[in-house]
Amino acid sequence: MDINLKLMISAGLGSGLLFGYCASRFFSSSKSNIKIRSKVEPNAKEIETQTEENVLLSRSLETFSNDLTYNANENFPNLRDNRSFMARYLTKKIYSDLYNRRTPLGFTIDKVLQAALDNPNKGGCGIVAGDEYCYEVFAPVFDPVIAERHEGFKRKRDMATVLDQESPSQVSIERPIQHLYERPFDSKLVKSSYFLISRCLSGFRFSPSCSRAERNHIELQLKTALLALTGDYKGTYIHLAEMTTEIKSSLPDILQTASNTAFGRTLSSRGEFHDWPFGRGVFYNSELTLMAWVNFEDHLRIMYRSEDPNIKESYKKFQSAIRELEEKLLEVNITFAFHPEYGYLLSCPSAIGTTLIAVASVKLPRTIRHDRFRDIARNLRIHIRAKDRDALKKGWVDVYNKDRLGFTEEELLNQVADAVHKLCEIETNLENDGSFSDLLSYRSILQ
């Protein structure tokens, strides 16, 4: 036989054998895949192989978990240059005691501290509550920080875990207001007033830790309750994710500002902007006196503003709206997170208690430029801020209460009303070429 023919036959046989081998492997693999897809029972050898793989995976995960398990001393944060209140009270002993604790909803001490660790130059509390249980589970850190932030407020009992204690079914914002200041403000100097409160729902994770589904559920519950308000409080709800430029331009300035929330580093570290803008929205009534924000920093912020110079009458209307909202939520067994000693609980301890901010917009062009102005504000226990630079140039400032915790709503409202009246009298006296030395009745606030 010709040598060339022999080589061709040999090559053909080799190719055929190689093709046959590859085809058999392919079809064998295909059959195996078909068996898996059609859920055919595997044979004993396949079961043994799968079992070995599961054991290896389990051991791998176990090793991975053990490799990343460190003790509290190794994980203690560097607080050397941290300016928060937390850094003054968190010791290695306290951290070690709290290291393996979790709230019933899964929040840990490291999550409590993280925002302050990410922002060491930021003052303030330096702790974040991921749910209402944090205030008890991590009390050795929360209690001293709250005491400093709220200027000496102390709990009336020893730090004991009361997670199994029954919560109040409902605690209304309403308090007796028969002693509330009824003297109207000077309409020439006081343009308007508003009241703002924040609330978190009991039994749900707070904004820093809730999941997408939980946030959406919270929004649905609050949206339903807000849209169920009646009378003058009946209004409109808009999902933030559905807010167009045209809709935004038609809203009051304060709602536009809220929808344009700046993604600051501290709030981002706290987890406030997860999945933004979904699961969030704003509410307002037709008269634009009642407004609410859902799932921004806390589950709910609700505000009532009025141009009525009588603060008592304005506050009564605000109470009425809050009371009706509470009733709507109670119909579906939802209440606000409340602590028997700390009052209404929020993600940041700086605003717990009544959570009430009572604000009056006051024109004080002469008073705010006086060199004793800061002393007056401090002694009246009020904060004063301007809306913007233009407002400040014209002398318009917002006067509001410094305190939240340790006082009733009535006491805080009287505190603000009294401060506004005194500031207006000082402004009028200065306008008439008077001086502080003429204000003998205000000697205590000038010290």
C-alpha positions as CSV (number, residue, x, y, z in Angstrom):
1,M,0.0,0.0,0.0
2,D,1.2,3.4,-0.8
3,I,2.8,5.2,2.2
4,N,0.7,8.3,1.7
5,L,-2.5,6.3,1.7
6,K,-1.4,4.6,4.9
7,L,-0.8,8.0,6.6
8,M,-4.2,9.2,5.4
9,I,-6.0,6.2,6.8
10,S,-4.0,6.4,10.1
11,A,-4.9,10.1,10.4
12,G,-8.5,9.5,9.7
13,L,-8.8,6.8,12.3
14,G,-7.1,9.0,14.8
15,S,-9.4,11.9,14.1
16,G,-12.4,9.6,14.3
17,L,-11.3,8.2,17.6
18,L,-10.7,11.7,19.0
19,F,-14.0,12.9,17.7
20,G,-15.8,9.9,19.2
21,Y,-14.1,10.4,22.5
22,C,-15.0,14.1,22.6
23,A,-18.6,13.4,21.5
24,S,-19.0,10.8,24.2
25,R,-17.8,13.3,26.8
26,F,-20.1,16.0,25.5
27,F,-23.2,13.7,25.4
28,S,-22.3,12.3,28.8
29,S,-22.1,15.8,30.2
30,S,-25.3,16.8,28.4
31,K,-27.2,13.8,29.9
32,S,-25.9,14.7,33.3
33,N,-27.2,18.2,32.9
34,I,-30.5,16.9,31.6
35,K,-30.8,14.7,34.7
36,I,-30.2,17.7,37.0
37,R,-32.7,19.9,35.1
38,S,-35.4,17.2,35.0
39,K,-34.7,16.4,38.7
40,V,-33.9,12.7,38.0
41,E,-32.7,11.0,41.2
42,P,-28.9,11.0,41.3
43,N,-27.0,7.7,41.7
44,A,-25.0,6.7,44.8
45,K,-21.8,8.1,43.4
46,E,-23.3,11.5,42.6
47,I,-24.8,11.7,46.1
48,E,-21.4,10.9,47.6
49,T,-19.8,13.6,45.5
50,Q,-22.4,16.2,46.4
51,T,-22.2,15.3,50.1
52,E,-18.4,15.8,50.0
53,E,-18.8,19.2,48.3
54,N,-21.3,20.3,51.0
55,V,-19.0,19.2,53.8
56,L,-16.1,21.1,52.2
57,L,-18.3,24.2,51.7
58,S,-19.4,24.0,55.3
59,R,-15.9,23.6,56.6
60,S,-14.7,26.5,54.4
61,L,-17.4,28.8,55.8
62,E,-16.7,27.7,59.3
63,T,-13.0,28.5,58.8
64,F,-13.8,31.8,57.2
65,S,-16.0,32.7,60.2
66,N,-13.4,31.7,62.8
67,D,-10.7,33.6,60.9
68,L,-12.7,36.9,61.3
69,T,-13.6,36.4,65.0
70,Y,-11.7,38.9,67.1
71,N,-12.1,39.7,70.8
72,A,-13.4,43.0,72.1
73,N,-9.9,44.2,73.1
74,E,-8.7,43.7,69.5
75,N,-11.7,45.5,68.0
76,F,-11.8,48.5,70.4
77,P,-11.9,51.7,68.3
78,N,-9.3,54.4,68.4
79,L,-10.9,57.4,70.2
80,R,-7.9,59.5,70.7
81,D,-9.0,62.5,68.6
82,N,-12.7,61.8,68.6
83,R,-14.7,64.9,69.7
84,S,-18.1,63.2,70.4
85,F,-19.6,62.8,73.8
86,M,-19.4,59.0,73.3
87,A,-15.6,59.1,73.3
88,R,-15.6,60.5,76.8
89,Y,-17.5,57.6,78.3
90,L,-16.7,54.5,76.2
91,T,-14.1,52.5,78.0
92,K,-12.6,49.1,77.1
93,K,-14.5,47.6,80.0
94,I,-17.8,49.0,78.8
95,Y,-17.1,48.0,75.2
96,S,-16.1,44.5,76.2
97,D,-19.4,44.1,78.2
98,L,-21.5,45.2,75.3
99,Y,-19.4,43.6,72.5
100,N,-21.5,40.5,72.1
101,R,-24.9,42.0,72.8
102,R,-27.5,42.5,70.1
103,T,-30.9,44.1,70.4
104,P,-33.9,41.9,69.5
105,L,-33.8,43.5,66.1
106,G,-30.1,42.8,65.5
107,F,-28.3,46.1,66.3
108,T,-24.8,45.9,67.8
109,I,-22.6,48.3,69.7
110,D,-20.3,48.7,66.7
111,K,-23.3,50.0,64.6
112,V,-24.1,52.3,67.5
113,L,-20.7,53.9,67.3
114,Q,-19.8,53.8,63.6
115,A,-21.0,57.2,62.5
116,A,-18.9,58.9,65.2
117,L,-15.9,56.8,64.3
118,D,-16.3,57.8,60.6
119,N,-16.5,61.5,61.6
120,P,-14.1,62.0,64.5
121,N,-14.1,65.8,64.2
122,K,-17.9,66.0,64.6
123,G,-19.1,66.9,68.0
124,G,-22.4,65.9,69.5
125,C,-23.7,62.6,70.9
126,G,-21.7,60.2,68.7
127,I,-24.2,57.3,69.0
128,V,-27.0,56.1,66.9
129,A,-30.0,54.0,67.9
130,G,-31.0,51.4,65.3
131,D,-34.2,50.5,67.2
132,E,-36.0,51.4,70.4
133,Y,-34.2,48.6,72.4
134,C,-30.8,50.2,72.0
135,Y,-31.6,52.6,74.9
136,E,-31.7,49.7,77.3
137,V,-29.3,47.1,75.7
138,F,-26.5,49.7,75.4
139,A,-27.5,51.8,78.4
140,P,-24.0,52.0,79.8
141,V,-23.1,54.2,76.8
142,F,-26.5,55.8,76.1
143,D,-27.2,57.0,79.6
144,P,-24.1,59.1,80.2
145,V,-24.2,60.6,76.7
146,I,-27.8,61.6,77.2
147,A,-27.1,63.1,80.6
148,E,-24.4,65.3,79.0
149,R,-26.4,66.2,75.9
150,H,-29.4,67.1,78.0
151,E,-27.5,69.0,80.6
152,G,-27.6,66.6,83.6
153,F,-30.8,64.7,83.0
154,K,-30.7,61.5,85.0
155,R,-32.8,58.4,84.9
156,K,-34.9,57.9,88.1
157,R,-33.8,54.3,88.5
158,D,-30.8,52.1,88.1
159,M,-29.7,51.0,84.7
160,A,-31.7,47.8,84.3
161,T,-32.8,46.0,81.2
162,V,-36.5,46.4,80.7
163,L,-36.8,44.8,77.3
164,D,-39.5,42.5,78.6
165,Q,-41.4,45.4,80.3
166,E,-44.8,46.2,78.7
167,S,-44.7,49.4,76.7
168,P,-47.6,51.9,77.0
169,S,-50.3,51.2,74.5
170,Q,-50.3,54.8,73.5
171,V,-48.9,58.0,74.8
172,S,-50.3,61.1,73.2
173,I,-48.5,64.4,72.8
174,E,-51.4,66.2,74.4
175,R,-50.8,67.7,77.8
176,P,-53.0,70.0,79.8
177,I,-52.5,73.5,78.4
178,Q,-54.7,75.6,80.6
179,H,-51.6,77.4,81.9
180,L,-50.2,78.0,78.5
181,Y,-49.2,81.5,77.6
182,E,-52.1,83.3,76.1
183,R,-50.7,86.7,75.7
184,P,-50.5,87.3,71.9
185,F,-47.2,88.1,70.3
186,D,-46.4,91.6,68.9
187,S,-47.6,91.3,65.3
188,K,-45.1,93.9,64.2
189,L,-42.1,91.8,65.3
190,V,-43.4,88.3,65.2
191,K,-44.3,87.0,61.7
192,S,-45.3,83.4,62.3
193,S,-44.7,80.3,64.5
194,Y,-44.5,76.6,63.9
195,F,-44.2,73.4,65.9
196,L,-42.3,70.4,64.8
197,I,-42.1,66.9,66.3
198,S,-40.4,63.6,65.3
199,R,-41.6,60.1,65.9
200,C,-40.5,56.5,65.3
201,L,-42.8,53.6,65.2
202,S,-42.6,51.0,67.9
203,G,-41.6,47.5,66.9
204,F,-39.8,48.6,63.7
205,R,-36.1,49.2,63.1
206,F,-35.2,52.9,63.0
207,S,-33.9,54.5,59.7
208,P,-30.2,53.6,60.2
209,S,-31.0,49.9,60.2
210,C,-34.3,49.1,58.5
211,S,-34.4,47.1,55.3
212,R,-36.0,48.1,52.0
213,A,-39.1,46.1,52.7
214,E,-39.4,47.4,56.2
215,R,-38.9,51.0,55.0
216,N,-41.6,50.5,52.4
217,H,-44.0,49.0,55.0
218,I,-43.4,51.9,57.3
219,E,-44.1,54.4,54.5
220,L,-47.3,52.6,53.6
221,Q,-48.6,52.7,57.2
222,L,-47.8,56.4,57.7
223,K,-49.1,57.4,54.2
224,T,-52.4,55.6,54.9
225,A,-52.8,57.3,58.3
226,L,-51.9,60.7,56.9
227,L,-54.3,60.5,54.0
228,A,-57.0,59.4,56.4
229,L,-56.9,62.8,58.3
230,T,-60.1,64.8,58.0
231,G,-61.3,68.4,57.9
232,D,-58.6,71.0,57.7
233,Y,-55.9,68.4,57.9
234,K,-56.9,66.5,54.8
235,G,-54.1,66.6,52.3
236,T,-51.9,65.1,49.6
237,Y,-49.1,62.5,49.8
238,I,-46.3,62.4,47.2
239,H,-43.7,59.7,47.0
240,L,-40.2,61.2,46.8
241,A,-39.3,58.9,43.9
242,E,-42.2,60.2,41.9
243,M,-41.6,63.9,42.5
244,T,-41.1,65.7,39.3
245,T,-39.5,69.1,38.9
246,E,-43.0,70.6,38.2
247,I,-44.4,69.1,41.4
248,K,-41.4,70.2,43.5
249,S,-41.7,73.8,42.3
250,S,-45.3,73.9,43.5
251,L,-44.4,72.8,47.0
252,P,-43.7,75.1,50.0
253,D,-40.0,76.0,50.3
254,I,-39.5,73.8,53.4
255,L,-40.7,70.7,51.5
256,Q,-38.6,71.5,48.5
257,T,-35.6,71.8,50.9
258,A,-36.4,68.4,52.4
259,S,-36.6,66.7,49.1
260,N,-33.2,68.1,48.2
261,T,-31.5,66.7,51.3
262,A,-27.8,67.0,51.1
263,F,-26.0,63.7,51.5
264,G,-23.8,64.7,54.4
265,R,-21.0,62.5,55.6
266,T,-22.4,62.0,59.1
267,L,-25.9,61.1,58.0
268,S,-24.6,58.8,55.3
269,S,-22.4,57.1,57.9
270,R,-25.6,56.6,60.0
271,G,-27.2,54.9,57.1
272,E,-30.0,57.5,56.6
273,F,-29.8,57.5,52.8
274,H,-30.0,53.9,52.0
275,D,-32.0,53.3,48.8
276,W,-32.7,57.0,48.5
277,P,-35.3,58.3,47.4
278,F,-37.4,55.1,47.6
279,G,-39.6,54.4,50.6
280,R,-39.9,58.1,51.4
281,G,-42.5,60.9,50.8
282,V,-44.0,64.2,51.9
283,F,-47.5,65.2,53.0
284,Y,-49.2,68.6,53.1
285,N,-52.8,69.8,53.5
286,S,-54.5,72.2,51.2
287,E,-53.8,75.3,53.4
288,L,-50.1,74.3,53.7
289,T,-50.3,74.6,57.5
290,L,-49.8,70.9,58.2
291,M,-46.8,69.1,56.6
292,A,-45.0,65.8,57.2
293,W,-41.9,64.0,56.1
294,V,-41.8,60.2,56.0
295,N,-38.6,58.1,56.4
296,F,-36.1,60.9,56.2
297,E,-33.9,60.9,59.4
298,D,-36.7,59.4,61.5
299,H,-39.9,57.5,60.5
300,L,-42.0,60.7,60.8
301,R,-41.6,64.4,61.1
302,I,-44.7,66.5,61.3
303,M,-45.0,70.2,61.4
304,Y,-47.8,72.8,61.9
305,R,-47.2,76.4,61.1
306,S,-49.4,79.4,61.8
307,E,-49.5,83.1,61.5
308,D,-51.9,83.4,64.5
309,P,-50.1,85.5,67.1
310,N,-51.8,83.4,69.9
311,I,-49.4,80.5,70.5
312,K,-52.0,78.7,72.6
313,E,-54.6,78.5,69.9
314,S,-52.0,77.5,67.3
315,Y,-50.7,74.7,69.5
316,K,-54.3,73.4,70.1
317,K,-54.7,72.9,66.4
318,F,-51.4,71.0,66.2
319,Q,-52.4,68.8,69.1
320,S,-55.7,68.0,67.3
321,A,-53.8,66.9,64.2
322,I,-51.4,64.7,66.2
323,R,-54.2,63.1,68.2
324,E,-56.1,62.2,65.1
325,L,-53.0,60.7,63.4
326,E,-52.3,58.6,66.5
327,E,-55.9,57.3,66.5
328,K,-55.5,56.3,62.8
329,L,-52.3,54.4,63.5
330,L,-53.8,52.8,66.6
331,E,-56.5,51.3,64.4
332,V,-53.8,49.1,62.9
333,N,-52.1,48.5,66.3
334,I,-49.2,50.9,65.6
335,T,-47.9,53.2,68.3
336,F,-44.9,55.5,68.6
337,A,-41.7,54.3,70.3
338,F,-41.8,55.5,73.9
339,H,-39.6,55.0,76.9
340,P,-41.0,55.6,80.4
341,E,-38.1,57.9,81.4
342,Y,-36.7,59.1,78.1
343,G,-40.0,59.8,76.4
344,Y,-40.3,59.5,72.6
345,L,-37.3,57.7,71.1
346,L,-35.5,58.6,67.9
347,S,-32.4,57.4,66.1
348,C,-30.4,60.3,67.6
349,P,-30.6,60.8,71.4
350,S,-30.1,64.5,71.0
351,A,-33.8,65.1,70.2
352,I,-35.6,62.5,72.4
353,G,-38.1,63.4,75.1
354,T,-40.9,65.6,73.9
355,T,-39.0,65.9,70.6
356,L,-40.9,69.2,70.3
357,I,-39.4,72.2,68.6
358,A,-41.5,75.4,69.0
359,V,-40.3,78.2,66.7
360,A,-41.3,81.8,66.4
361,S,-40.0,84.0,63.5
362,V,-39.0,87.3,65.1
363,K,-37.6,90.5,63.8
364,L,-34.7,91.6,66.1
365,P,-32.3,93.8,64.0
366,R,-30.9,95.7,67.0
367,T,-31.0,93.0,69.6
368,I,-29.0,90.4,67.6
369,R,-26.2,93.0,67.0
370,H,-25.8,93.8,70.6
371,D,-22.7,92.5,72.3
372,R,-24.8,90.9,75.1
373,F,-27.1,89.1,72.8
374,R,-25.5,85.7,73.2
375,D,-25.7,86.0,77.0
376,I,-29.4,86.7,76.7
377,A,-30.1,83.7,74.5
378,R,-28.1,81.4,76.8
379,N,-29.9,82.6,79.9
380,L,-33.3,82.3,78.3
381,R,-32.4,78.7,77.3
382,I,-33.2,79.3,73.6
383,H,-31.5,78.8,70.3
384,I,-31.6,81.5,67.6
385,R,-30.8,81.0,64.0
386,A,-31.5,82.8,60.7
387,K,-33.1,81.1,57.7
388,D,-30.5,82.6,55.3
389,R,-28.1,85.5,55.0
390,D,-30.7,87.8,53.4
391,A,-33.1,87.2,56.4
392,L,-30.3,87.9,58.8
393,K,-29.5,91.2,57.2
394,K,-33.1,92.2,57.7
395,G,-33.0,91.1,61.3
396,W,-35.4,88.1,60.9
397,V,-34.4,85.1,63.1
398,D,-36.0,81.9,64.4
399,V,-36.3,81.6,68.1
400,Y,-36.8,78.1,69.5
401,N,-36.4,76.0,72.6
402,K,-33.0,74.5,73.5
403,D,-34.4,71.7,75.6
404,R,-36.4,68.6,74.6
405,L,-36.0,66.2,77.5
406,G,-36.9,66.8,81.2
407,F,-39.8,69.2,80.4
408,T,-43.4,68.9,79.3
409,E,-44.6,70.4,76.1
410,E,-46.4,73.1,78.0
411,E,-43.2,74.1,79.8
412,L,-41.3,74.3,76.6
413,L,-44.0,76.4,74.9
414,N,-44.1,78.8,77.8
415,Q,-40.4,79.0,77.8
416,V,-40.3,80.0,74.1
417,A,-43.3,82.4,74.5
418,D,-41.7,84.1,77.5
419,A,-38.4,84.5,75.6
420,V,-40.1,85.9,72.6
421,H,-42.0,88.5,74.6
422,K,-38.8,89.6,76.4
423,L,-36.8,89.8,73.2
424,C,-39.5,91.9,71.6
425,E,-39.5,94.3,74.6
426,I,-35.7,94.6,74.4
427,E,-35.9,95.3,70.7
428,T,-38.6,97.9,71.2
429,N,-36.6,99.6,73.9
430,L,-33.5,99.7,71.7
431,E,-35.5,101.1,68.9
432,N,-36.6,104.0,71.1
433,D,-33.0,104.8,71.9
434,G,-33.1,102.9,75.2
435,S,-30.3,100.8,76.6
436,F,-29.9,97.5,78.4
437,S,-29.3,99.4,81.6
438,D,-32.9,100.6,81.4
439,L,-34.2,97.0,81.5
440,L,-34.0,96.5,85.2
441,S,-36.6,93.7,85.1
442,Y,-34.2,91.7,82.9
443,R,-31.2,91.8,85.2
444,S,-31.3,88.0,85.6
445,I,-31.1,87.4,81.8
446,L,-28.2,89.8,81.4
447,Q,-25.9,88.2,83.9
